[in-house]
Amino acid sequence: MNPLSRRRLLATSLVVSAATGGSALLSSAAQADPIEDNSGPDLPDPSFTEVSVHDPSVIRADGQFYVFGSHLAAAKTPDLLHWEGVADLVTPENPLFEDVTLELAEAFEWAGSDTLWAADVTDTVDGRFRMYYCACEGSSPRSAMGSAIADSIEGPYVDEGIFLRSGMWDEISEDGTIYDATIHPNAIDPHEFVDAEGRHQLLYGSYSGGIFLLEVDPVSGRPLPGQGYGTHLIGGNHARIEAPYMLYSAQTGYYYLLLTFGGLDADGGYNIRVGRSRAVEGPYLDPMGQDLRDCAADPSLPLFDDASIEPFGLKLMGNHEFVTGAGEDAVRGPGYVSPGHVSAWADPDSDPQHESVFLLFHSRFPRSGELHQVRVHRISYTRDGWPVVSPHRYAGEAPAGAEGTRLTRQDVTGTWRFIDHGRAISADIVDSRAITLTKTGRITGAVSGTWRIEAEHRAVLIIDGQRFDGVFTPGWDEVASAWTPTFSVVGADGRALWGSKAG
């Protein structure tokens, strides 16, 4: 097992046994025969229990998946389907601390606020749990990042103190120079992980000077001396880039820098992007070969200039909605608004050829205001090692390519709802459009081209002369309450395309 898996991805098999109080998530899919008709895979109909945790960061512990997020919220699940709230709100009653208002008083004083943003919890080398917390004023990068330690994943956590500060206007900053918010980070959104060489790393940052990486001591969790704010990976000049999370794949040998561009509100255009590198320190490139260190706002333009950063990164997901039919009779959904602030979990015991990887994030929804909930989707990899995200939420299906998920040409032939996630940072919701995959391998309708299946599950679509690679796999359509064939593909131009078969 690689070192990153040992810490951040610590778990037994994802097939949670009944003896641990879980359910056999993958067993039905693993035993199913390949699909022979258009009725969908032989999988049980799932059920879900929802939870709201903004900015969820995942960790596996005590036979459960836990997510920790903003406002000291936390939740847990045995199966990634049924969630139970654990904690919420920065109050003396929050069970994660004896009294967080007293325990983290120093951080609140520095930030001038009792707002806690995205927390990250990791297991320590001595078998305990460390929470990386961050307090931020909100309208400026006046932030304090620290850690707290606990014997149990659910606390109580005891403060270990602040180790990183930002927003010290006209004062010397962590790197020995006067703090400058256009080049120095906002010290929030931490993610601690262990790289493939066994080094402990801390990824962090939001807006301001961008995203940074620090090496940390494996025992204390503190940054090693002499690094200042660390290595700059992306962003600057207050570009709306935040919520970094590192995913390493032993299958592909790449580090994937997962990011969220845009604003988190329903009208903010939050969207999920990624770059990759063979080395943890970067440089991180997108499918177009662009170095993400060059992705920053134009200082000559108004604050939060999105136009300068739109061309960078592989956009995995943005605002969208599946639509079946047209006009007044159209059935709308499922769909997401401002999906983002992701984390990821990979099953260390999964088949190396069909790595079992999950993307966790929060999302708002069409016509639902600021209501947000946690969502989980599977991640697959293309032949060229780029991640693709399943079009529908995880519902118990096995990884793409595993037995029981393979689709035949007959399954794939027919009418589809097609989504092009594009490149924009926009509050607009992209509606699906109708296309047909014909028996002769043609694509007709809203776009034109050709399609084929390779190696029983790999999808190749040629649309308007552009090649897109990914996977065909079954997915659960919540609105239709049915399993249906799907595809998820990405192109060399950094666009992600999704399809969900209609009927």
VMD Tcl script that draws the C-alpha trace (Angstrom):
set ca {
  {0.00 0.00 0.00}
  {1.38 3.44 -0.83}
  {2.01 5.80 2.11}
  {-0.79 8.18 1.11}
  {-3.27 5.30 1.27}
  {-1.96 4.25 4.67}
  {-2.94 7.53 6.29}
  {-5.63 9.40 4.44}
  {-7.16 6.39 2.80}
  {-6.95 4.05 5.79}
  {-9.72 1.45 5.62}
  {-10.60 -2.15 5.23}
  {-12.36 -3.17 2.05}
  {-15.18 -0.88 0.98}
  {-17.42 -3.93 1.03}
  {-18.52 -3.27 4.61}
  {-19.53 -6.54 6.26}
  {-22.70 -7.00 8.23}
  {-20.53 -7.84 11.22}
  {-19.34 -4.21 11.35}
  {-22.84 -2.84 11.09}
  {-22.53 -1.95 7.42}
  {-23.96 -3.36 4.23}
  {-22.40 -5.27 1.35}
  {-22.11 -2.30 -0.98}
  {-20.58 -3.99 -3.96}
  {-21.68 -7.58 -3.65}
  {-24.80 -7.27 -5.81}
  {-22.88 -5.60 -8.60}
  {-20.01 -8.07 -8.38}
  {-22.34 -11.04 -8.78}
  {-24.49 -9.57 -11.56}
  {-24.21 -10.85 -15.12}
  {-23.29 -8.45 -17.94}
  {-26.32 -6.50 -19.11}
  {-28.13 -8.09 -22.03}
  {-30.94 -5.60 -22.61}
  {-31.84 -1.93 -22.04}
  {-33.48 -2.42 -18.66}
  {-30.39 -1.45 -16.66}
  {-28.06 -3.47 -14.42}
  {-29.27 -6.00 -11.91}
  {-28.66 -3.86 -8.85}
  {-30.93 -3.22 -5.88}
  {-32.79 0.07 -5.73}
  {-30.91 2.28 -3.26}
  {-32.17 4.53 -0.50}
  {-30.50 7.65 0.87}
  {-30.41 9.63 4.10}
  {-29.27 13.21 3.48}
  {-27.09 15.52 5.56}
  {-25.83 19.11 5.25}
  {-22.10 19.61 5.90}
  {-20.59 22.48 3.95}
  {-17.04 21.86 2.66}
  {-16.91 18.15 3.59}
  {-13.49 16.56 4.16}
  {-13.58 12.76 4.39}
  {-11.74 10.32 6.63}
  {-12.37 6.61 7.28}
  {-12.28 5.55 10.95}
  {-13.94 3.07 13.31}
  {-15.79 1.36 10.46}
  {-17.42 4.60 9.31}
  {-16.81 7.37 6.81}
  {-16.72 10.77 8.52}
  {-16.91 14.21 6.95}
  {-15.85 17.39 8.77}
  {-16.66 20.81 7.37}
  {-17.30 24.47 8.02}
  {-19.04 25.81 11.13}
  {-17.70 22.78 13.05}
  {-20.17 20.48 11.32}
  {-19.56 16.74 11.03}
  {-21.45 13.66 9.90}
  {-20.85 9.93 9.46}
  {-22.05 7.05 7.31}
  {-21.34 3.30 7.11}
  {-21.97 3.07 3.36}
  {-21.80 6.54 1.72}
  {-25.58 6.37 1.28}
  {-27.11 6.92 4.73}
  {-25.75 9.86 6.71}
  {-26.09 10.79 10.38}
  {-25.20 14.19 11.77}
  {-22.52 14.28 14.48}
  {-22.02 17.98 15.22}
  {-22.84 21.48 13.99}
  {-22.32 25.15 14.86}
  {-19.60 26.94 16.81}
  {-21.24 26.87 20.22}
  {-20.25 25.57 23.68}
  {-22.61 22.65 23.10}
  {-20.77 21.30 20.04}
  {-19.61 17.80 21.14}
  {-16.34 17.91 19.16}
  {-14.83 20.16 21.90}
  {-15.48 20.57 25.61}
  {-16.20 24.22 24.81}
  {-14.89 25.39 21.45}
  {-15.57 29.05 22.26}
  {-12.95 28.82 25.03}
  {-10.66 26.22 23.45}
  {-10.07 28.21 20.24}
  {-10.32 31.70 21.76}
  {-6.87 32.68 20.48}
  {-7.80 31.88 16.88}
  {-11.08 33.76 17.16}
  {-9.29 36.78 18.58}
  {-6.79 36.85 15.70}
  {-9.46 36.46 13.04}
  {-11.84 38.91 14.70}
  {-14.56 36.31 14.19}
  {-15.84 33.07 15.68}
  {-16.42 31.62 12.19}
  {-14.64 28.33 11.58}
  {-14.19 27.38 7.94}
  {-13.42 24.01 6.40}
  {-11.87 21.63 8.93}
  {-9.76 18.62 8.00}
  {-9.24 15.60 10.28}
  {-6.46 13.07 9.81}
  {-5.20 10.10 11.80}
  {-1.81 10.57 13.49}
  {1.25 8.34 13.62}
  {0.47 7.49 17.27}
  {-3.11 6.42 16.58}
  {-4.92 9.62 17.51}
  {-6.80 12.16 15.39}
  {-5.70 15.68 14.50}
  {-8.14 18.35 13.41}
  {-6.76 21.19 11.29}
  {-9.04 24.15 11.89}
  {-9.11 27.68 10.51}
  {-10.81 30.84 11.75}
  {-11.37 33.62 9.22}
  {-12.91 37.07 9.33}
  {-14.57 36.33 5.97}
  {-14.39 39.59 4.06}
  {-10.58 39.60 4.21}
  {-7.76 37.04 4.50}
  {-7.35 37.73 8.22}
  {-7.09 34.08 9.25}
  {-5.52 31.75 11.79}
  {-4.84 28.07 11.19}
  {-4.16 25.66 14.02}
  {-4.69 22.09 15.12}
  {-6.39 20.17 17.88}
  {-5.85 16.57 18.99}
  {-8.21 13.83 20.20}
  {-8.09 10.16 21.15}
  {-11.41 9.53 19.41}
  {-12.54 10.59 15.95}
  {-15.61 12.25 17.53}
  {-13.55 14.11 20.13}
  {-13.31 15.88 22.40}
  {-10.47 17.72 20.64}
  {-7.89 19.69 22.63}
  {-6.25 22.74 21.06}
  {-2.58 22.47 20.05}
  {-2.40 26.14 19.10}
  {-2.06 28.31 15.99}
  {0.81 27.61 13.57}
  {-0.02 29.81 10.56}
  {-1.47 33.30 10.19}
  {-2.43 35.56 7.31}
  {-3.86 39.03 6.78}
  {-1.33 40.93 8.91}
  {-1.62 44.17 6.93}
  {1.58 46.27 6.81}
  {3.33 43.73 9.04}
  {5.94 41.06 8.50}
  {4.32 37.83 7.32}
  {5.30 34.17 7.64}
  {7.91 34.42 4.87}
  {9.68 37.44 6.35}
  {8.20 40.02 3.96}
  {5.35 42.48 4.39}
  {2.05 40.68 3.93}
  {0.61 41.17 0.44}
  {-2.76 39.50 -0.17}
  {-2.18 39.35 -3.93}
  {0.78 36.98 -3.53}
  {0.47 35.61 0.01}
  {-2.22 33.07 0.92}
  {-5.33 33.18 3.03}
  {-4.56 30.55 5.68}
  {-7.75 28.47 5.40}
  {-9.03 25.28 3.72}
  {-6.36 22.86 5.01}
  {-5.83 19.32 3.79}
  {-3.12 17.17 5.42}
  {-1.94 14.03 3.62}
  {1.04 11.72 3.18}
  {2.68 11.69 -0.24}
  {3.97 8.65 -2.13}
  {7.42 9.12 -0.59}
  {6.04 9.06 2.94}
  {6.38 12.80 3.59}
  {3.57 14.56 5.43}
  {2.19 17.53 3.51}
  {-0.31 20.30 4.18}
  {-2.23 21.79 1.27}
  {-4.19 24.99 1.88}
  {-5.38 28.37 0.60}
  {-8.36 30.29 -0.73}
  {-8.53 33.31 -3.08}
  {-5.84 35.93 -2.19}
  {-2.39 34.70 -3.28}
  {-3.58 31.22 -4.17}
  {-2.99 27.62 -3.10}
  {0.19 26.56 -1.25}
  {1.89 23.36 -0.06}
  {3.90 22.94 3.17}
  {5.77 19.88 4.42}
  {4.84 19.13 8.02}
  {6.38 17.18 10.87}
  {4.71 13.74 11.13}
  {4.54 13.87 14.93}
  {3.59 17.46 15.73}
  {1.70 18.18 12.51}
  {3.49 21.56 12.36}
  {5.21 22.91 9.22}
  {8.92 22.16 9.04}
  {10.94 25.34 9.64}
  {12.19 27.66 6.92}
  {9.34 27.23 4.42}
  {7.47 30.48 4.92}
  {4.07 29.96 3.38}
  {5.35 27.02 1.30}
  {5.30 26.20 -2.41}
  {2.86 28.13 -4.58}
  {0.79 25.79 -6.81}
  {-1.95 27.97 -8.38}
  {-3.74 31.30 -8.05}
  {-3.01 34.89 -7.13}
  {-4.37 38.43 -7.34}
  {-7.51 37.32 -5.48}
  {-8.52 34.77 -8.11}
  {-11.58 32.83 -6.99}
  {-9.78 29.50 -6.47}
  {-10.10 27.60 -3.20}
  {-10.76 24.31 -1.42}
  {-7.66 22.35 -2.53}
  {-7.57 18.60 -2.02}
  {-4.87 16.13 -3.08}
  {-5.72 12.73 -4.53}
  {-2.93 10.32 -5.43}
  {-3.53 7.30 -7.67}
  {-1.23 4.32 -7.50}
  {-2.93 3.13 -10.69}
  {-1.87 6.16 -12.75}
  {1.09 7.44 -10.73}
  {-0.28 10.98 -10.70}
  {-1.09 13.47 -7.98}
  {-4.38 15.19 -8.73}
  {-4.84 18.71 -7.39}
  {-8.61 19.03 -6.97}
  {-9.85 22.63 -6.80}
  {-13.02 24.70 -6.79}
  {-13.27 27.82 -8.96}
  {-15.90 30.56 -8.53}
  {-18.15 31.56 -5.64}
  {-19.90 29.18 -3.26}
  {-23.39 30.75 -3.30}
  {-26.16 29.54 -5.60}
  {-25.34 32.44 -7.93}
  {-21.56 32.10 -7.55}
  {-20.77 29.58 -10.29}
  {-18.80 27.19 -8.06}
  {-17.29 24.43 -10.22}
  {-14.83 21.57 -9.73}
  {-11.50 21.48 -11.59}
  {-8.29 19.48 -11.53}
  {-4.66 19.49 -12.63}
  {-2.11 16.70 -12.29}
  {1.59 16.18 -11.65}
  {4.06 13.32 -11.18}
  {5.64 15.25 -8.28}
  {3.72 16.46 -5.24}
  {5.37 19.90 -5.44}
  {4.22 20.27 -9.06}
  {4.11 21.79 -11.52}
  {0.45 20.82 -12.03}
  {-0.72 20.81 -15.62}
  {-4.15 20.65 -17.22}
  {-5.05 18.63 -20.36}
  {-4.05 21.61 -22.51}
  {-0.53 21.47 -21.03}
  {-0.93 24.73 -19.14}
  {1.02 25.21 -15.90}
  {-1.47 26.02 -13.14}
  {1.08 28.32 -11.50}
  {0.24 30.70 -14.35}
  {-3.46 30.65 -13.44}
  {-4.17 33.95 -11.65}
  {-6.47 36.94 -11.93}
  {-5.41 39.96 -13.98}
  {-4.42 42.68 -11.46}
  {-5.48 45.40 -13.90}
  {-9.09 44.15 -13.88}
  {-11.72 44.41 -11.11}
  {-11.45 42.16 -8.07}
  {-12.36 38.50 -8.53}
  {-11.64 38.46 -12.25}
  {-12.95 35.08 -13.47}
  {-12.19 35.57 -17.16}
  {-8.45 35.16 -16.58}
  {-8.78 31.79 -14.83}
  {-11.59 30.20 -16.89}
  {-9.15 28.77 -19.48}
  {-7.24 26.72 -16.85}
  {-7.84 23.28 -15.39}
  {-9.94 20.33 -16.43}
  {-13.50 21.30 -15.47}
  {-15.02 18.13 -14.03}
  {-18.42 19.47 -12.96}
  {-20.45 22.68 -12.81}
  {-24.08 23.80 -12.74}
  {-26.25 21.35 -14.66}
  {-29.62 19.67 -14.82}
  {-30.81 16.58 -16.66}
  {-34.03 17.24 -18.59}
  {-36.26 14.56 -20.10}
  {-38.71 15.70 -22.77}
  {-39.50 19.27 -23.79}
  {-41.86 22.11 -23.03}
  {-44.44 21.90 -20.26}
  {-44.19 18.11 -20.20}
  {-40.44 18.10 -19.54}
  {-39.24 16.26 -16.43}
  {-36.37 18.13 -14.77}
  {-33.63 16.65 -12.62}
  {-31.46 15.51 -11.12}
  {-29.11 18.49 -11.16}
  {-26.62 20.53 -9.15}
  {-25.97 24.21 -8.51}
  {-22.54 25.38 -7.32}
  {-21.11 21.91 -6.59}
  {-17.70 22.10 -4.97}
  {-15.25 22.02 -2.08}
  {-14.39 18.41 -2.67}
  {-12.54 15.67 -0.87}
  {-11.82 12.14 -2.09}
  {-11.40 8.62 -0.76}
  {-9.82 5.63 -2.49}
  {-10.29 2.09 -1.22}
  {-6.78 0.76 -0.54}
  {-8.01 -2.82 -0.93}
  {-9.68 -2.38 -4.33}
  {-8.51 -4.07 -7.53}
  {-5.57 -1.99 -8.84}
  {-7.01 -2.28 -12.36}
  {-10.39 -0.95 -11.19}
  {-9.41 1.46 -8.43}
  {-12.44 2.28 -6.26}
  {-12.40 6.06 -5.78}
  {-15.06 8.43 -4.49}
  {-15.51 12.20 -4.78}
  {-17.33 13.89 -1.89}
  {-18.58 17.48 -2.06}
  {-21.45 19.74 -1.13}
  {-23.95 21.06 -3.65}
  {-26.91 23.34 -3.96}
  {-29.77 22.45 -6.27}
  {-31.92 24.04 -8.99}
  {-34.80 26.13 -7.64}
  {-33.76 25.39 -4.03}
  {-31.95 28.56 -2.97}
  {-29.02 28.04 -0.61}
  {-30.07 24.58 0.61}
  {-27.00 22.34 0.39}
  {-26.29 18.67 1.02}
  {-23.38 16.24 0.81}
  {-23.09 14.23 -2.39}
  {-20.84 11.29 -3.33}
  {-19.90 10.29 -6.90}
  {-17.50 7.69 -8.25}
  {-14.27 8.70 -9.95}
  {-12.83 6.65 -12.83}
  {-9.67 7.22 -14.86}
  {-9.26 7.47 -18.61}
  {-6.62 5.49 -20.50}
  {-4.48 8.63 -20.36}
  {-4.91 8.96 -16.60}
  {-7.38 11.83 -16.30}
  {-10.22 11.53 -13.78}
  {-13.84 11.46 -14.87}
  {-16.79 11.77 -12.48}
  {-19.93 9.64 -12.72}
  {-22.97 11.63 -13.89}
  {-25.21 10.34 -11.09}
  {-24.58 10.09 -7.35}
  {-23.13 6.89 -5.93}
  {-25.86 4.35 -5.24}
  {-23.97 1.11 -4.54}
  {-22.58 0.32 -7.99}
  {-19.12 -1.21 -8.44}
  {-16.24 0.69 -10.10}
  {-16.39 1.18 -13.87}
  {-15.08 -1.91 -15.63}
  {-15.74 -4.30 -12.77}
  {-17.89 -7.29 -13.59}
  {-21.55 -6.37 -13.42}
  {-21.00 -2.81 -14.69}
  {-20.07 -3.62 -18.29}
  {-22.48 -2.40 -20.94}
  {-23.08 -3.87 -24.38}
  {-23.61 -1.98 -27.62}
  {-27.29 -2.84 -27.32}
  {-27.41 -1.22 -23.86}
  {-25.79 1.96 -25.14}
  {-27.79 2.37 -28.34}
  {-30.68 4.83 -28.00}
  {-31.64 8.32 -26.86}
  {-29.50 10.10 -24.28}
  {-29.54 13.28 -22.22}
  {-26.23 14.99 -22.96}
  {-24.43 17.62 -20.83}
  {-21.40 19.65 -21.89}
  {-19.91 21.18 -18.73}
  {-17.92 23.61 -20.86}
  {-15.32 25.99 -19.42}
  {-17.37 28.82 -17.95}
  {-17.50 30.09 -14.38}
  {-21.16 31.02 -14.44}
  {-24.37 30.89 -12.43}
  {-26.19 29.64 -15.52}
  {-27.49 26.07 -15.30}
  {-26.58 23.89 -18.27}
  {-29.62 21.85 -19.33}
  {-29.08 18.50 -20.96}
  {-29.80 18.16 -24.67}
  {-31.06 15.13 -26.56}
  {-28.67 13.01 -28.60}
  {-28.91 9.53 -30.09}
  {-26.20 6.89 -30.17}
  {-27.09 4.80 -33.20}
  {-26.47 1.11 -33.80}
  {-23.98 2.03 -36.52}
  {-21.81 4.05 -34.11}
  {-23.04 7.51 -35.07}
  {-24.00 10.36 -32.72}
  {-26.92 12.49 -33.91}
  {-29.10 15.20 -32.43}
  {-27.74 18.17 -30.48}
  {-24.17 17.20 -31.47}
  {-22.77 15.06 -34.25}
  {-20.00 12.48 -34.31}
  {-19.20 8.86 -33.60}
  {-19.00 6.59 -30.56}
  {-17.57 3.21 -29.59}
  {-16.95 0.95 -26.60}
  {-13.43 -0.32 -25.97}
  {-12.43 -3.05 -23.48}
  {-16.08 -3.52 -22.44}
  {-16.39 -0.26 -20.52}
  {-14.20 2.47 -22.00}
  {-16.08 5.17 -23.90}
  {-14.65 6.96 -26.93}
  {-16.72 9.79 -28.40}
  {-15.63 11.89 -31.38}
  {-17.70 15.08 -31.43}
  {-17.09 17.83 -33.98}
  {-13.65 16.32 -34.62}
  {-12.64 16.36 -30.92}
  {-11.90 13.08 -29.12}
  {-13.32 12.49 -25.64}
  {-12.29 9.51 -23.50}
  {-13.87 8.00 -20.40}
  {-16.19 5.23 -19.31}
  {-19.63 3.74 -19.84}
  {-21.13 2.57 -16.56}
  {-24.53 2.11 -14.90}
  {-25.89 4.98 -12.79}
  {-28.90 5.57 -10.58}
  {-31.28 8.25 -11.91}
  {-32.99 9.56 -8.77}
  {-35.80 11.31 -10.60}
  {-36.68 8.29 -12.73}
  {-35.96 5.92 -9.81}
  {-34.16 3.60 -12.19}
  {-30.71 2.30 -13.10}
  {-29.61 3.53 -16.50}
  {-26.49 3.47 -18.71}
  {-24.30 6.58 -18.41}
  {-21.08 7.91 -19.89}
  {-18.51 10.34 -18.51}
  {-15.74 11.54 -20.82}
  {-13.16 14.35 -20.99}
  {-11.35 15.97 -23.87}
  {-7.95 17.48 -24.54}
  {-9.60 20.90 -24.40}
  {-10.43 20.49 -20.70}
  {-14.17 19.85 -21.09}
  {-16.14 17.11 -19.36}
  {-19.17 15.61 -21.12}
  {-21.83 13.51 -19.43}
  {-24.59 11.32 -20.76}
  {-27.51 9.58 -19.09}
  {-29.68 7.32 -21.19}
  {-33.31 8.42 -21.36}
  {-35.75 5.56 -20.87}
}
mol new
graphics top color blue
foreach p $ca { graphics top sphere $p radius 0.5 }
foreach p [lrange $ca 0 end-1] q [lrange $ca 1 end] { graphics top cylinder $p $q radius 0.2 }
display resetview
